[in-house]
């Protein structure tokens, strides 16, 4: 088994430590994580929970495609769940059309 050059390996490790991917971004530009208070504050302002936004995103995609296999591949959801979303998306436009406009 060939040995790696120790100075090359350590310099690669140091290079990774010196230049992390997000090092040039300010705090307001850093990507949000699930535990970030800024993320939860944004959801509080709009009055929704993350799972509601997630479900709405899946339903919106289901309206566009109505293909459960596409939903499974895109969102990693269970087949039965994808079928329910696709069926709901097929019914939803009819229900929306029946509602009186205000």
PADO-557337 format. One line per 3 residues: for each residue x, y, z of N, C-alpha, C. Coordinates in Angstrom, 1 decimal. Layout:
X Y Z X Y Z X Y Z | ...
***
This chain:
0.8 -1.2 0.0 0.0 0.0 0.0 0.9 1.2 0.0 | 0.7 2.2 -1.0 1.6 3.3 -1.0 1.3 4.3 0.1 | 2.4 4.9 0.6 2.2 5.9 1.7 2.0 7.2 1.1
1.2 8.0 1.8 0.9 9.4 1.3 2.0 10.3 1.9 | 2.3 11.3 1.2 3.2 12.3 1.7 2.6 13.0 2.9 | 3.2 12.9 4.1 2.5 13.5 5.3 2.4 15.0 5.2
3.4 15.7 4.5 3.3 17.2 4.4 2.2 17.6 3.5 | 1.9 16.8 2.5 0.8 17.1 1.5 -0.5 16.9 2.2 | -0.6 15.8 3.0 -1.9 15.5 3.7 -2.2 16.6 4.7
-1.2 17.0 5.5 -1.4 18.0 6.5 -1.7 19.3 5.9 | -1.1 19.6 4.7 -1.4 20.9 4.1 -2.8 20.9 3.5 | -3.3 19.8 3.0 -4.6 19.7 2.5 -5.6 19.9 3.7
-5.3 19.3 4.8 -6.2 19.5 6.0 -6.2 21.0 6.4 | -5.1 21.6 6.5 -5.0 23.0 6.9 -5.7 23.9 5.9 | -5.6 23.6 4.6 -6.3 24.3 3.6 -7.8 24.3 3.8
-8.3 23.2 4.1 -9.7 23.0 4.4 -10.1 23.9 5.6 | -9.3 23.8 6.6 -9.6 24.6 7.8 -9.5 26.1 7.6 | -8.5 26.5 6.8 -8.3 27.9 6.5 -9.4 28.5 5.7
-9.9 27.8 4.8 -10.9 28.3 3.8 -12.2 27.5 3.8 | -13.0 27.6 4.9 -14.3 26.9 4.9 -15.2 27.5 3.8 | -16.1 26.8 3.3 -17.0 27.2 2.2 -17.7 28.5 2.5
-18.2 28.7 3.6 -19.0 29.9 3.9 -18.2 31.0 4.7 | -16.9 30.9 4.6 -16.1 31.8 5.4 -16.2 33.3 5.0 | -16.5 33.6 3.8 -16.6 35.0 3.3 -17.9 35.6 3.6
-18.9 34.9 4.1 -20.3 35.4 4.2 -20.4 36.0 5.6 | -21.2 37.1 5.7 -21.5 37.7 6.9 -22.6 36.8 7.6 | -22.8 37.2 8.9 -23.8 36.4 9.7 -25.2 36.4 9.0
-25.6 37.5 8.5 -26.9 37.5 7.9 -27.0 36.7 6.5 | -25.8 36.4 6.0 -25.8 35.7 4.7 -25.6 34.2 4.9 | -25.3 33.8 6.1 -25.1 32.4 6.4 -26.3 31.6 6.1
-26.2 30.3 5.7 -27.4 29.5 5.4 -28.1 29.2 6.8 | -29.4 29.1 6.8 -30.1 28.9 8.0 -30.2 27.4 8.2 | -30.1 27.0 9.5 -30.3 25.6 9.9 -31.6 25.5 10.6
-32.1 24.3 10.9 -33.4 24.1 11.5 -33.4 24.7 12.9 | -32.3 24.8 13.6 -32.3 25.3 14.9 -32.1 26.8 15.0 | -31.9 27.5 13.9 -31.6 28.9 13.8 -32.8 29.7 14.3
-32.7 30.6 15.3 -33.8 31.4 15.7 -34.4 32.3 14.6 | -33.5 32.7 13.7 -34.0 33.6 12.6 -35.0 32.8 11.7 | -34.8 31.5 11.5 -35.8 30.7 10.8 -37.1 30.6 11.5
-37.1 30.3 12.8 -38.3 30.2 13.5 -39.0 31.5 13.6 | -38.3 32.6 13.7 -38.9 34.0 13.7 -39.6 34.2 12.4 | -39.0 33.8 11.3 -39.7 34.0 10.0 -41.0 33.2 9.9
-41.0 32.0 10.4 -42.2 31.2 10.4 -43.3 31.8 11.4 | -42.8 32.3 12.5 -43.8 33.0 13.4 -44.4 34.2 12.8 | -43.7 34.9 12.0 -44.2 36.1 11.4 -45.3 35.8 10.3
-45.1 34.7 9.6 -46.1 34.3 8.6 -47.2 33.4 9.2 | -47.1 33.0 10.4 -48.1 32.2 11.1 -48.2 30.8 10.6 | -47.2 30.2 10.1 -47.2 28.8 9.6 -46.1 28.0 10.3
-46.3 26.7 10.3 -45.3 25.8 10.8 -44.5 25.3 9.6 | -43.2 24.9 9.8 -42.4 24.3 8.7 -43.1 23.2 8.0 | -43.8 22.3 8.7 -44.4 21.1 8.1 -45.6 21.6 7.2
-46.2 22.7 7.5 -47.3 23.2 6.7 -46.7 23.7 5.3 | -45.6 24.4 5.4 -45.0 24.9 4.2 -44.5 23.7 3.4 | -43.9 22.7 4.0 -43.5 21.5 3.3 -44.7 20.8 2.6
-45.8 20.6 3.3 -46.9 20.0 2.7 -47.5 20.8 1.5 | -47.5 22.1 1.7 -47.9 23.0 0.6 -47.0 22.9 -0.6 | -45.7 22.8 -0.4 -44.8 22.6 -1.5 -45.0 21.3 -2.2
-45.3 20.3 -1.5 -45.6 19.0 -2.2 -46.9 19.1 -2.9 | -47.9 19.6 -2.3 -49.2 19.8 -3.0 -49.1 20.6 -4.3 | -48.3 21.7 -4.2 -48.1 22.5 -5.4 -47.4 21.8 -6.5
-46.4 21.0 -6.2 -45.7 20.1 -7.2 -46.7 19.1 -7.7 | -47.5 18.5 -6.9 -48.5 17.5 -7.3 -49.5 18.1 -8.3 | -49.9 19.4 -8.1 -50.8 20.1 -9.0 -50.1 20.2 -10.4
-48.8 20.4 -10.4 -48.1 20.6 -11.7 -48.0 19.2 -12.4 | -47.7 18.2 -11.7 -47.4 16.9 -12.4 -48.4 15.8 -12.2 | -49.1 15.7 -11.1 -50.0 14.6 -10.7 -49.4 13.3 -10.9
-48.0 13.2 -10.8 -47.3 11.9 -11.0 -46.7 11.5 -9.6 | -47.3 10.5 -8.9 -46.8 10.1 -7.6 -45.3 9.7 -7.6 | -44.9 9.1 -8.7 -43.5 8.6 -8.8 -42.5 9.8 -8.8
-42.9 10.9 -9.5 -42.1 12.1 -9.4 -42.1 12.7 -8.0 | -43.2 12.7 -7.3 -43.2 13.2 -5.9 -42.3 12.4 -5.0 | -42.3 11.0 -5.2 -41.5 10.2 -4.4 -40.0 10.5 -4.6
-39.6 10.6 -5.9 -38.2 10.9 -6.2 -37.8 12.3 -5.8 | -38.7 13.3 -5.9 -38.3 14.7 -5.6 -38.2 14.9 -4.1 | -39.2 14.4 -3.4 -39.3 14.7 -2.0 -38.9 13.6 -1.0
-38.7 12.4 -1.6 -38.4 11.2 -0.7 -39.5 10.8 0.2 | -40.7 11.0 -0.2 -41.8 10.6 0.6 -42.3 9.2 0.2 | -43.1 8.6 1.1 -43.6 7.2 0.9 -44.6 7.2 -0.4
-44.6 6.1 -1.0 -45.5 5.9 -2.2 -47.0 6.2 -1.9 | -47.4 5.7 -0.8 -48.9 6.0 -0.4 -49.1 7.4 -0.2 | -48.2 8.1 0.5 -48.3 9.5 0.7 -48.3 10.3 -0.6
-47.4 9.9 -1.5 -47.4 10.6 -2.8 -48.7 10.4 -3.6 | -49.3 9.2 -3.5 -50.6 8.9 -4.2 -51.7 9.8 -3.6 | -51.7 10.0 -2.2 -52.7 10.9 -1.6 -52.5 12.3 -2.1
-51.3 12.8 -2.2 -51.0 14.1 -2.6 -51.5 14.3 -4.1 | -51.2 13.3 -4.9 -51.6 13.4 -6.3 -53.1 13.4 -6.5 | -53.8 12.5 -5.7 -55.3 12.5 -5.7 -55.9 13.8 -5.2
-55.3 14.4 -4.2 -55.8 15.7 -3.6 -55.6 16.8 -4.7 | -54.5 16.7 -5.4 -54.2 17.7 -6.4 -55.2 17.7 -7.5 | -55.6 16.5 -7.9 -56.6 16.3 -9.0 -58.0 16.9 -8.6
-58.3 16.7 -7.3 -59.6 17.2 -6.8 -59.6 18.7 -6.5 | -58.5 19.2 -6.0 -58.4 20.5 -5.5 -58.8 21.6 -6.5 | -58.4 21.6 -7.8 -58.9 22.6 -8.7 -60.4 22.7 -8.8
-61.1 21.6 -8.8 -62.6 21.6 -8.8 -63.1 22.3 -7.6 | -62.6 22.0 -6.4 -63.1 22.6 -5.2 -62.9 24.1 -5.2 | -61.7 24.5 -5.6 -61.4 26.0 -5.6 -62.3 26.7 -6.6
-62.6 26.1 -7.7 -63.5 26.7 -8.7 -64.9 26.9 -8.2 | -65.3 26.0 -7.3 -66.7 26.1 -6.7 -66.8 27.1 -5.7 | -65.7 27.6 -5.1 -65.8 28.6 -4.0 -66.2 30.0 -4.6
-67.1 30.7 -3.9 -67.5 32.0 -4.4 -66.3 33.0 -4.2 | -66.1 33.9 -5.2 -65.0 34.9 -5.0 -65.6 36.0 -4.1 | -64.6 36.6 -3.4 -65.1 37.7 -2.5 -64.7 39.0 -3.0
***
